[in-house]
């Protein structure tokens, strides 16, 4: 009988023989397609330093996949060993196998892309050079934290112009970041629509009577209110969104349904939360003519008796009259795309979206956040 030790030795010899045959096969294939020339005996015709081309990277990937070491690759391709090592670090990635284990591999495409990044990311406008760390932080800000390129640069305090960053995204310089990750992908051509006619009268006072001082956004405590809805005929719930006009501070509340009574109940909870400060904090609220805002008296009526706020209604189909509301709704859509079922999102997730929005640096606020501006105004009100 053959012992276990003998079987192991035989298996080892077979594996070694198979690897040797693979190396020979790859070498023959490379020679056939003129991708590899055997090294000369004796003194090698090798320069102290030279850069790899795309073809060199393809050769390197093939040889490494065949089981050659980096030292062997350097000798076979006539490069200094340090050049091969740097290139390996540039193009390495974790490859997931069929059994879900991960192995470190080299990709010629990845190495070439990073090389192009280091080569092209130079110049007076884009002072990033070969700083891959900064590039990765920009990618993280835009992809994971859903920042715009402008907001990402402001937070990182990077000495890079916004237009240059957009240009490099267009040219595919980043490894992960593309135009698909940008919040605004260009404006679509506006189609012609049939003019719609309002089917019912506004439930309250028109925006035409709203004081002009509110329009200028110079005074604090004037809000716009809207609802963000989910998938048609599927989502029962919706988001009630309130935007303070001066600070752009956002309050996002998940409602169980899209009924007017649910809106009134949400305002009641807000009033109880802010207490006697509510009338000063919510001086006016501007809404559209949706059925969820049809109970004007209920929304204006305080839980303590009397009026707690003043409502104004926009003209029919005039969303631009609530410009802050509409712009902030686009931020919400970065987390909950149009047509997605809102019922699947928990109240904690909705709260997190509101906190993310209020912590978003804004150019019109000097790259301060809405939360910072709102807190400052709140202290003035309380002081």
C-alpha positions, 0 to 999 in steps of 0.5 A, a space after each residue: 500500500 502507498 502511504 499518505 506521505 508518498 501520496 502527498 509527495 506525488 501530488 506535490 510533484 504533479 502540481 510542480 510539473 503542472 506549474 512548470 508546464 503552465 510557465 512554459 506555455 505562457 512563455 511560448 505564447 508571449 514569444 509567439 505574439 512578440 510580447 516576450 524576448 528571452 534575456 541574453 546570457 551574461 550581461 543584460 541590456 537593461 537601463 537603470 530606469 524606464 517606464 512601463 508601457 501598456 504592452 509591458 503591463 499586459 506582459 507582466 500580468 500574463 507572467 504573474 498569472 503563470 506563477 512567475 515571481 516579480 524578480 523573474 518578471 523583472 529579468 524577463 521583461 528587462 526592467 529593474 526589480 523596483 520598477 516591477 514592484 512599484 507597478 505591482 503595487 499600482 495595479 494590485 487588487 483583491 480578486 474574489 474566487 468562486 469559493 468566495 475566498 480572496 487573493 491578491 492579483 495584479 491587473 494591467 488595466 488597473 495599473 495603466 489607469 493609475 499610471 494615467 491618473 498620475 501622469 494626467 493629474 498634473 498642472 496648475 489647475 489640478 494640484 493633485 499630482 500623484 496624490 492617490 490618497 486625495 483622489 480616494 477621499 474625493 471619491 469617498 465624499 462624492 460616492 459614499 457621502 453623496 456630496 457634489 464635487 463642489 461640496 466635496 472640495 470645500 470640505 476637504 479644503 483642496 486647492 483644486 478648481 471645480 471645473 477642473 475636477 468635473 473635467 477629470 471626472 469626464 475624462 475617466 481619471 478616477 478609478 471609481 468615480 464617474 458621471 453616474 455618481 454625480 447628483 445632477 447628470 445634466 438637464 433634460 430638454 423640457 417637453 411640451 405639456 398640455 396646460 393643466 387647470 386647477 380643479 379646486 380653489 386654494 384652501 387658504 390665503 394666496 402667496 400674492 398676499 405674503 409680505 415682501 420681506 419673506 421673499 428676500 429671505 432676510 428674516 428667520 422663521 418662514 418655512 416652505 412645506 411639501 411632501 415627497 411621495 414614493 412608488 405609485 399605487 404601492 407606497 402608502 406613506 410619504 415624507 413631510 418636508 419643511 424647509 426654513 427659507 433663510 437657513 435652508 434647515 430641513 425637517 423631514 417627518 415620515 407620515 403613515 399616509 398622505 391624508 390632511 389629518 396626518 399633516 395636522 398631527 405632524 405639526 401638532 407634534 412639532 408644536 409640542 416639541 418646540 413649545 412656546 417657541 413655535 409661533 416665533 420659529 414658524 411664523 409662516 408656512 408656504 405650501 402647494 395646493 395638494 390635498 394633503 394641505 387642504 385643512 388650512 384651519 387645522 394646520 394653523 390652529 394651535 394645540 393650546 388654542 388660537 393660531 400657531 402660524 400663518 399659511 400661504 398657498 402657491 399658485 397652481 402648478 408653480 413649484 418654483 414658488 417653493 424653490 428651497 423646498 424643491 432644491 432640498 427635495 433633490 437632496 432627499 432623492 439622492 437617498 430615496 430615488 423617485 419611484 422607490 417604496 418609502 414604506 421600506 425606510 424606517 423612521 431612523 433612516 429618515 431622521 438620518 437623511 434629515 441630519 445629512 441634509 442639515 450637515 451638507 456644506 452649501 455655497 450660498 451659506 459660505 460653505 457653512 451648514 444649515 444646522 450651523 445657521 439654524 442653531 445661530 438663529 435659534 440662539 438669537 431667538 432664545 436670547 
